[in-house]
Amino acid sequence: EYAYLDSRVNIKKLVIVGPVKLNDSEKSYFESIRKLISIKIEYWAYEKSENDLGKKFLIY
């Protein structure tokens, strides 16, 4: 998010990586954040115990 504060940096999207899947209220809150900022933002839930890289992240 520091790059977001520097207008000289061209940001294509912000990615938040966290250890938990979002519940319904968290998804709703995240959607409200998306509407407030002009940059694409994603939340990636990281599944530590998953060995298959294709299933390692759940992207919101």
Beta strands, then each sheet from edge to edge (+ up, - down):
strand 1: 13-18
strand 2: 40-46
strand 3: 57-59
sheet 1: 1+ 2+ 3-
end
